[in-house]
Amino acid sequence: MNEFILKLEDLFEMQSGSVLPSDLFRDYESWDSLALLSLMAMLEDEYGKTIPREVFEKLNTIEDLHNYIIS
């Protein structure tokens, strides 16, 4: 989880230690359509995972994303 969080902090241009597993990622100030595309690209490049839209819409927290990626 720590490595995943570090990648997200970099992606969302946030300070180290500012992303928590319980965070609602859509509430981040930097969340927009470009952040969504960047997140999807990172998940595919780094983890080889593509999240279908209907599944992604049900994911709310950083922990939800992480759990989906490692499943």
Residue frames as a rotation matrix with the C-alpha (Angstrom) as fourth column:
MET 1
0.568 0.823 0.000 0.00
0.823 -0.568 0.000 0.00
0.000 0.000 -1.000 0.00
ASN 2
0.341 -0.487 -0.804 2.84
0.279 -0.765 0.581 2.43
-0.898 -0.422 -0.125 0.81
GLU 3
-0.731 -0.634 0.253 4.31
0.388 -0.080 0.918 2.18
-0.562 0.769 0.304 -2.69
PHE 4
-0.200 0.773 0.602 0.84
0.948 -0.002 0.318 2.70
0.247 0.634 -0.733 -4.19
ILE 5
0.697 0.461 -0.549 0.29
0.638 -0.748 0.181 5.79
-0.327 -0.477 -0.816 -2.05
LEU 6
-0.144 -0.834 -0.532 3.67
0.227 -0.551 0.803 7.23
-0.963 -0.005 0.269 -3.05
LYS 7
-0.766 -0.092 0.636 2.76
0.633 0.067 0.772 6.84
-0.114 0.993 0.007 -6.72
LEU 8
0.243 0.939 0.242 -0.57
0.928 -0.298 0.223 8.57
0.281 0.170 -0.944 -6.13
GLU 9
0.488 -0.143 -0.861 1.07
0.452 -0.802 0.390 11.45
-0.746 -0.580 -0.327 -4.25
ASP 10
-0.642 -0.761 -0.093 3.35
0.239 -0.314 0.919 11.95
-0.729 0.567 0.383 -7.23
LEU 11
-0.573 0.495 0.653 0.48
0.799 0.164 0.578 11.63
0.179 0.853 -0.490 -9.71
PHE 12
0.500 0.866 0.022 -1.76
0.814 -0.479 0.329 14.08
0.295 -0.147 -0.944 -7.84
GLU 13
-0.206 -0.716 0.667 1.22
0.308 -0.694 -0.651 16.38
0.929 0.071 0.364 -7.05
MET 14
0.816 0.504 0.284 0.59
-0.165 -0.269 0.949 16.17
0.554 -0.821 -0.136 -3.32
GLN 15
0.054 -0.800 0.597 3.01
-0.944 -0.237 -0.232 16.40
0.327 -0.551 -0.768 -0.41
SER 16
-0.466 -0.327 -0.822 4.52
-0.071 0.940 -0.333 13.21
0.882 -0.097 -0.462 0.89
GLY 17
-0.923 0.125 -0.364 2.39
0.385 0.344 -0.856 11.79
0.018 -0.931 -0.366 3.68
SER 18
-0.739 0.655 -0.159 -0.75
-0.578 -0.737 -0.349 13.65
-0.346 -0.166 0.923 2.63
VAL 19
-0.120 0.694 -0.710 -2.55
-0.739 0.415 0.530 10.71
0.663 0.588 0.463 0.98
LEU 20
-0.591 0.036 0.806 -4.32
-0.674 0.528 -0.517 8.30
-0.444 -0.849 -0.288 3.32
PRO 21
-0.975 0.208 0.071 -6.00
0.218 0.865 0.453 4.97
0.033 0.457 -0.889 2.49
SER 22
-0.293 0.932 -0.213 -9.35
0.800 0.117 -0.588 6.36
-0.524 -0.343 -0.780 3.69
ASP 23
-0.622 0.003 -0.783 -9.19
-0.210 -0.964 0.163 9.45
-0.755 0.266 0.600 1.46
LEU 24
0.486 0.761 0.430 -11.95
0.476 0.182 -0.860 9.97
-0.733 0.623 -0.274 -1.10
PHE 25
-0.463 -0.856 0.229 -9.74
0.666 -0.165 0.728 10.54
-0.585 0.489 0.647 -4.14
ARG 26
-0.087 0.503 0.860 -12.46
0.888 -0.351 0.296 12.38
0.451 0.790 -0.416 -6.08
ASP 27
0.858 0.407 -0.313 -12.37
0.512 -0.716 0.474 15.05
-0.031 -0.568 -0.823 -3.34
TYR 28
-0.099 -0.963 -0.252 -8.74
0.812 -0.225 0.539 15.96
-0.575 -0.151 0.804 -4.04
GLU 29
0.309 0.155 -0.938 -8.29
-0.132 -0.970 -0.204 19.50
-0.942 0.186 -0.279 -5.27
SER 30
-0.530 -0.646 -0.549 -6.29
-0.649 -0.107 0.753 18.18
-0.545 0.756 -0.363 -8.23
TRP 31
-0.516 0.389 0.763 -9.00
0.444 0.883 -0.151 15.68
-0.733 0.261 -0.628 -9.27
ASP 32
0.082 0.552 -0.830 -10.26
-0.704 -0.558 -0.440 16.37
-0.706 0.620 0.343 -12.76
SER 33
0.935 0.355 -0.011 -10.58
-0.253 0.644 -0.722 14.57
-0.249 0.678 0.692 -16.09
LEU 34
0.386 -0.875 -0.291 -6.84
-0.597 0.004 -0.802 14.81
0.704 0.483 -0.521 -16.71
ALA 35
-0.365 -0.473 0.802 -6.11
-0.925 0.286 -0.252 13.29
-0.110 -0.833 -0.542 -13.28
LEU 36
0.501 0.628 0.595 -8.52
-0.491 0.773 -0.402 10.47
-0.712 -0.090 0.696 -14.12
LEU 37
0.919 -0.187 -0.347 -6.74
-0.260 0.372 -0.891 9.75
0.296 0.909 0.293 -17.39
SER 38
-0.019 -0.988 0.155 -3.35
-0.780 -0.083 -0.620 9.92
0.625 -0.133 -0.769 -15.67
LEU 39
-0.123 0.062 0.990 -4.54
-0.855 0.501 -0.137 7.55
-0.504 -0.863 -0.009 -12.94
MET 40
0.827 0.502 0.253 -5.84
-0.298 0.773 -0.560 5.03
-0.477 0.387 0.789 -15.47
ALA 41
0.668 -0.658 -0.348 -2.59
-0.378 0.103 -0.920 5.19
0.641 0.746 -0.180 -17.44
MET 42
-0.237 -0.783 0.575 -0.51
-0.925 0.001 -0.380 4.72
0.297 -0.622 -0.724 -14.27
LEU 43
0.198 0.388 0.900 -2.58
-0.695 0.703 -0.151 1.74
-0.691 -0.596 0.409 -13.14
GLU 44
0.985 0.169 -0.030 -2.17
-0.135 0.652 -0.746 0.08
-0.106 0.739 0.665 -16.51
ASP 45
0.450 -0.885 -0.116 1.55
-0.456 -0.116 -0.883 0.86
0.768 0.450 -0.456 -16.85
GLU 46
-0.341 -0.664 0.665 2.58
-0.883 -0.015 -0.468 0.07
0.321 -0.747 -0.582 -13.27
TYR 47
-0.429 0.266 0.863 0.16
-0.599 0.631 -0.493 -2.72
-0.676 -0.729 -0.112 -12.39
GLY 48
-0.985 0.027 -0.168 -1.12
-0.124 0.559 0.820 -4.03
0.116 0.829 -0.547 -15.72
LYS 49
-0.501 0.858 -0.114 -4.70
0.730 0.349 -0.587 -3.37
-0.464 -0.377 -0.802 -14.62
THR 50
-0.839 0.436 0.324 -7.54
-0.099 -0.710 0.698 -1.69
0.535 0.553 0.639 -16.44
ILE 51
-0.772 0.622 -0.126 -10.59
0.246 0.110 -0.963 -0.78
-0.585 -0.775 -0.238 -14.39
PRO 52
-0.499 0.680 0.537 -13.89
0.755 0.036 0.655 -0.98
0.426 0.732 -0.532 -16.25
ARG 53
-0.664 0.234 0.711 -15.98
-0.209 -0.970 0.124 2.18
0.718 -0.066 0.693 -15.94
GLU 54
0.394 0.919 -0.023 -18.82
-0.269 0.139 0.953 0.47
0.879 -0.370 0.302 -14.06
VAL 55
0.392 -0.363 -0.845 -16.33
0.823 0.549 0.146 -0.86
0.410 -0.753 0.514 -11.49
PHE 56
-0.653 -0.733 0.189 -14.44
0.598 -0.653 -0.465 2.43
0.464 -0.190 0.865 -11.19
GLU 57
-0.244 0.651 0.719 -17.64
-0.281 -0.757 0.590 4.29
0.928 -0.058 0.368 -10.40
LYS 58
0.767 0.548 -0.334 -18.06
0.092 0.421 0.903 2.08
0.635 -0.723 0.272 -7.31
LEU 59
0.020 -0.846 -0.533 -14.54
0.943 0.193 -0.272 2.76
0.332 -0.497 0.802 -6.01
ASN 60
0.849 0.418 0.323 -14.39
0.285 -0.878 0.386 5.70
0.445 -0.236 -0.864 -3.63
THR 61
0.839 -0.538 0.081 -11.29
-0.335 -0.394 0.856 5.59
-0.428 -0.746 -0.511 -1.47
ILE 62
0.069 -0.922 -0.381 -7.59
-0.979 0.012 -0.205 5.09
0.194 0.387 -0.901 -2.06
GLU 63
-0.542 -0.225 0.809 -7.97
-0.545 0.828 -0.135 1.77
-0.640 -0.514 -0.572 -0.25
ASP 64
0.525 0.787 0.325 -10.76
-0.148 0.461 -0.875 0.74
-0.838 0.411 0.358 -2.65
LEU 65
0.711 -0.339 -0.616 -8.44
-0.690 -0.169 -0.703 1.44
0.135 0.925 -0.354 -5.61
HIS 66
-0.332 -0.926 0.180 -5.58
-0.943 0.319 -0.098 -0.44
0.033 -0.202 -0.979 -4.00
ASN 67
-0.261 0.297 0.919 -7.72
-0.368 0.849 -0.379 -3.45
-0.892 -0.437 -0.112 -3.15
TYR 68
0.827 0.560 -0.056 -9.00
-0.238 0.256 -0.937 -3.65
-0.510 0.788 0.345 -6.71
ILE 69
0.453 -0.732 -0.508 -5.48
-0.844 -0.170 -0.509 -3.41
0.286 0.660 -0.695 -8.14
ILE 70
-0.551 -0.764 0.337 -4.08
-0.833 0.530 -0.160 -6.18
-0.057 -0.368 -0.928 -5.94
SER 71
0.152 0.681 0.716 -7.04
-0.511 0.675 -0.533 -8.51
-0.846 -0.285 0.451 -6.45
